[in-house]
């Protein structure tokens, strides 16, 4: 299944439970706009290279559309469409005044120099600048795009439309970024983990976590769970993994990653593969790398009681069914990893109001948004006896559907 099919699968499953009717279902599933653009740049050696760029704007009934920009060799129209629709449901679950969008360029950024990457980013903005904007469609970071890339987006867009920091979030702090944005997705996971552990009667201190992916989301999650007294028993990145049933020394692991760029080779545990991390003996599994890594086979091997989706769409629908049958509690991406877009929203608000919040205010507001979203989803789950994922979609579809009908079709 492509990511578009996965997102569509969950959407349709919930829409049928809600009995919204086929016409509204089609209306909500169909994106507002899909564009594919040519991104041609001159390489440092004088050669011309052409890449494909995408922007999908899925829904704008609840506000301007919001979604990241990713640079990855496997980016295609279908993936971007699936991720754009996930953003619609994610912003609705958290009740942010946004719709959903996503963009990407099919490129391996590790093969480009910094100057080439800058030219690529600026060219992409040249091609979509008329379709995006602070009240239309706001970009943000995603896989392989960082605050520097966001700064180039802001600068290039501003050349066409005047000074516009609010066209993109995840910017550097020195250039209208928000305090707390970098760790926001992981902090959201931490808040949700606290709520869940309380609800299922497990103490967070001593809870054992396995984390697949050690980038922005995975590494900050490891640090924050460790701060809460959790044990990080296994971690992996694209190069390999390390495990220790007694808990890894997290500060020492960070030092190792700072020196070597990977968790592989860390001396405080035994080397292991990414598959072993997914199947590690733990209480909470946090997939925080790529989409689709947990399929039905991997789901059978999972030993965690709780799966907290840090990545977007890490579990396939088949895996979801396995978890449901096995009684493993899955906290879906559109709830669990919504901390990032929530603080992106705070950044946009600060940019529009020309003021800055301190980190304490950002984290307090983030906590409120995540707690309210969790409580609503958990309440639907309890009252309708539905899994958390379906409940989150029910909440989101209700909000988007109501806004669509109120605005008029
Ligand atoms: P990142 O690029 O910072 O980190 C990705 C990590 O995954 C790296 O450690 C990488 O080595 C690892 N990885 C890649 N392939 C792997 C493999 N085959 N096995 C094991 N590890 C592998 O990305 P990120 O920002 O941390 O995002 C991770 C996921 O979370 C993505 O799905 C992204 O869409 C999602 N997400 C990110 C945010 C955010 O704010 N950054 C918000 C919501 C969702």
Boltz pocket constraint, residues with backbone or C-beta under 6 A from the ligand:
constraints:
  - pocket:
      binder: B
      contacts: [[A, 141], [A, 142], [A, 143], [A, 144], [A, 181], [A, 182], [A, 185], [A, 212], [A, 213], [A, 214], [A, 215], [A, 216], [A, 217], [A, 218], [A, 236], [A, 237], [A, 238], [A, 239], [A, 274], [A, 288], [A, 289], [A, 290], [A, 291], [A, 310], [A, 311], [A, 312], [A, 337], [A, 338], [A, 340], [A, 341]]
      max_distance: 6.0
